[in-house]
């Protein structure tokens, strides 16, 4: 469901006004886009003060897309209590949390450009052509919608008087399946669209996610954006990568790092794509919490990629 039954419980903690949301996206230094799995992980952390400080220090905002909001619900279509509490903690710290309808990426473009409708539609088409290469949820939805829709959303036909953003994103959300990867694919499509807006910051859009399988899609999209726009606009941080940044920023030390790892991973081993001294290239490695903590705090040659 696009509107959870208990949506009223978060209304006072989030920005719903579309004009305000567009303004905040355009002026923020970094837009932190939360994947559902990252919300679940970070909601478990008992003290998120270092995370709050980091987002505020970066003049950042938090974006929760409508499809991610759909995933935050249980089978009874209610947002989990721990998710509500996490959003409240962000809001209480003075961080703007936006509930963002994916089709409102068009509103952001229109605030910056006075192009024709066809040009705007071409921004969406280009993003969808990239997304179809992933052979994931977006590609499946477009293909299953029929040949007319494939031509409409990915072809070269002109739709000067028809706005395709609302039609595509609303259709995509209506086709969402349980446990699919539609939410992450749709916010990557949005990032591709928003990357057409010039900005002084190279990495404007940072995805917070525990889904390491999405890296392949993000790399493909980033390479296309770099090739056609000449800039890198997006990246992804898993919790281990975020922790390394928080350590470098002086926001966490031994106790805080241990708290984060204990709350999220408990007794599980942690998979990290990383490099160590003398490694010729990064590789995936498994660490227990104690070993990863020691590496992050004490090994200056240890680098976490994701």
N, C-alpha and C positions, 0 to 999 in steps of 0.2 A: 504493500500500500504506500502511495506517495505521501499521505498524511497520517502519521501514527495516531492512534486513538488518544494517547496522552501527550500530544504535541504541545498542548497548553503549558505543560510543566517546564518546558525549556524556552518558551517565548520570551520571557523577561531576561534571558541570558544571551540571546542571539540577536543579530541584526537581520531584520526581515525586509526593511525598506529597500527597494531595488535601487533607487537613485543613490542612497547612502552607500550601499554595497559597492556600486560601480565606482563612486568617488574613492572609497577606501582601497579598492584594488589598484586604482591608478596611482595613488600617492604612496602606497606602502613600499618599503624597500624590498621586503620579501613576503610572498604569500605562501604560508605553510599549508599545504593541502593534505588533509588527513585521510588516509585509507581506513577502512573499518577495522582491520586487524591491528593497526597502530593505536586506534582509540581504545580497543579492548586491552591492549598491552599497557598503555600509559595510564589507563584508568585504575590499574592495579597498584600503581606506585603510591605509597603512603604519603610521601612528601615530594611534590612536583615543583617546589620552589626554584631549583636550578633551571628547569625547563621554562618556567614562567619568566625568569630573569633573562634567559637567552632570547626568547621571542621578543620581549620588550626592548632589549638592548639592540636588536636588529631592526627596530621599527617595523615589526612584523604583525601580520594579521593571520587568523586561522580561518580556513575555508572548509566547510563541510558541504559537499554537493548533495543534491536531492537524492541521487541514487545511493550514496553512502548512507544518508539518513534512513532510506528504506532498509538497508542492511543492518542498521543498528537495532532493529526491532526483533523481538522473538516471534514465535509462531502465533502469539495472540495479538500481533500488530502493536505492541507496546514497546517504547524505548526502554532499554534496561536501566534500572536504577543507578547502577554504577556509571553508565554513560551520561546520565543526567547530572550526576555529581561531578563528573570530570568537566563537563561543559560549564557548570556553575563555578568550579575552581578557576577555570580560565577567565571567565567573566569577572569574578570577584577581584582578580588581579589586575583588571583594567585592560585586558586583551579583547579586542573585537573579534567575535566569532560570527562568521557569515554563513547563513544557509543560502546556498547558491544554486539556483536553477540553471542547469547547463546551457540552456538556450539563451540565458542572459549574457553570455559571452558576446552576443551581437550588440547588446546595449553598450558594452565597453568599447567595441569598435566604433559605434556611432558617436560616442562622446569625443573621439579623437579624429575621425575621418568623416568627410562629407561625400563619400563615394556613392555610386549607384547601387541599387539593390543587387544587381548581378555580380558586382565586384565582391560585395560581402558574401554572397552565396558561394563564390569561388574560393574564399578562405575556408569555408566549411568543407567544400568538395575536396580541396587539397588535403585537409586533415583526415578526411574519411578514406581517401586513397591510401594514405600511409597506414591508417588503422586496419584496412583490409589485408595488408601484408602480414599482419600478426596471425591471421587465420583463427581468430578467436570469436568472441561474442558479437562484436560489431559486424564483422564479416558475415557471420551466420544470419544475423537479423536482416542485413541488406539483401543477401542472396535469397533468403526465404520470403522476402517481401515481393519478389517477382521482378521480371526483366525491366518493367517500366520504372520501378523504384530504383533499380541499379543505375539506369540511365539518368534518372532525375538527380540522385545524390552523388553520383560519381562520374557522370558523363559531361559532355561539352555543351549541352543545350543551354540556351539562355532562359533565365527565369527573372526577368527584370522586375516584374510586378508581384512576384511571389516570394515570400520570405520562407526559406527552407529550414531555418534553425529550429523553430518551434515544432514543425512537422516531424523532423528527424528525431530530436531528443525525446519528445513525448511518445513517439512510436517506439523508440528503443526502450524507454522505461516500462512501457506496457508489455514488452516482450521479455522482461527480466525473469530469470529462473533462479530458484534457490541454489546457493553455493556456486553461482557462476562468477565470472570476473568482469562483468559489465561495468561496475562502478569505476574500477581502475582504468578501464579502457576509455570510458567517457570523460573522465577528468584529464586523461592524456590528450584526447581530442580537443578539449577546452584549452589546454596549455598550448597546443599547436596553434589554435586560433588566436589566443591572446598574445602569442609571441610575435604577431604582426605589429604590435604596438611598441614603438621605440621606448627604451628605458635606459637610464644610466647604469643600472645594475646588470651585470652579465647573467647572474643566476637569480632571476626574479621569482621563479616558481620552484619551491622545494617540496617534494612529495615525502611525507612521513609514512612509512609502510614497513611491515614485516614480511611482505610477500616478495621474496628474492627472485621469484620466477618472472616478475614484471620487469626486471632489469633489461632483458633482451628487447622487449618492446620499447622501453625508454631509450635505449641506445640507438635503435633504428630510427626512432623519431628525432632524437637529438642530432644524428648525422644528417638527416634530411633538412632539419632547420638550419644547421650550420652551413650546409651546402647552398641553400637557397636564400638565407637571410644573413649569413655571415656572423652569427652570434650564437652563443650557448645561453639558453634561457631557462633550462630546467635541470634538476638533479633529484636524487633520492637519498634519503637517510633512513637506514635501519636503526634500531636502538643501539647496537654496538658502535656504529659509526657516529651516531649522535653523542654517545657517551664520550668518545674520543675528542669530539669537538668541545664538549662541556668541560673536559679536563684541560684542554689547551686554553680555554677562556677563563680558567681559574674558578669555575662555578661549582665543580664537584671535586671531592678528594676521596680518600679511602672509604669513609663511613657512608657518604652519599652514594658512591658507586656501588658499594655492597648492597645498599638498600634497594637500588634500582634493579640490580641483577637478581637479588633474592625475590623481589616482588613479582617480577615478570617470568623468570625462568625456573624458579624453585629448584627442583633436583634434575632438570633437564640439561643435557649438553647443548652447547650453543654453536651453530654453524656460522662461520665467518669467512667471507672472501677477503683475503688479506695477503700482505707480503711481509717477510721478515728479512733480517740481514742476510745478504748473499743469495737471496732468492732471485732467480733470473726473471721471473714473472709472477704475478699474483696467483694464488690458488685457494681452493676451498679447504678449510681445516675445521676440525671439531675441537672445542675447548670445554672443560668444565668451568664453573663459575670462578673458582679460585685462580685457575691458570689464566683465564681471560682477564681477570682483574689485575693480576700481576703484570701481564703484558701491557695492558692499557696504561697503567700507572708508572711502570718502571723501564719499559723497553722503548728507547727513543727511535729504534729502527723498525718498530712494529706499526704498520699502517693498515687500517680497516677501510676497505672500499665499500662493502655492504655486507 
